[in-house]
Amino acid sequence: MTWSEMEPLLEQACWDTLYMVGWSAVIAVVGGLPLGVLLVLTDRGGVLQNVVVNKVVGQIVNVARSMPFIILMVALISFTRVIVGTTIGPEAAIVPLAIGAIPFYARLVETSVREVDGGLVEAVQSMGGSTWTVVRKVLLPESLPALISSATTTIVALIGYSAMAGTVGAGGLGDLAVRYGYLRFETKLMWITVAILAVVISVIQFAGDIAARGLSHRGRSSVAPRLVLLRGGASRAGKPAAAPQPRTAPAEIESVEPTKVP
């Protein structure tokens, strides 16, 4: 197979892979972020401590994470057909990809949020801050670099899942590598596909590391942002702000009336 024959196949496969991974990553973040935060809030000593809810949600996440992706795809065939109307193609692959990635990202979110300093949470609570205030002003901002790193890890995992989905008719680089590279003995095409996947993963990992490192260097855990947070919590609790210290008045200077010239 010549390059002119491989080029359109590679281009379409790349777009299919990016389409599947992009949408499934968005759904995974939207679904996994609140799920991971809920696991932290309902845990022992959490803001919304509820052991029953925590155990039930945690068990569901564990079961979903433990299921191999190829089995998950087969188990969700009927559900996928109801959602998108088909079981093949990139659109159909988004459903099992997203469902498989949500619990994966939720556990990463839980680990990231647990690392937030509990003193900040207690300070906001003592000043009358609500649960939403704790989540919005403390948990998410303080854990944002770790959350971005977790999202990067999830996207990299989704690329591997998408290649696996390609073997059962989802399209993308995995389908191209198996259908043309392996079954038709086009070894050159298969290795080009592997190289493209390696480059895409490296670029995504590099971008994620840069973003997480940049947010960490902005000093989100420094003293100044915490003081602003606590001052805002005191205002919401109805406590009057501290009165500014009066400045020392300068010594009065006696004015001398000018001598009138007759």
Helices and strands as residue ranges (DSSP letters): H 3-41, H 51-66, H 69-75, H 77-84, H 90-114, H 118-126, H 131-134, I 135-139, H 140-142, H 144-166, H 173-176, I 177-182, H 187-216, H 223-236
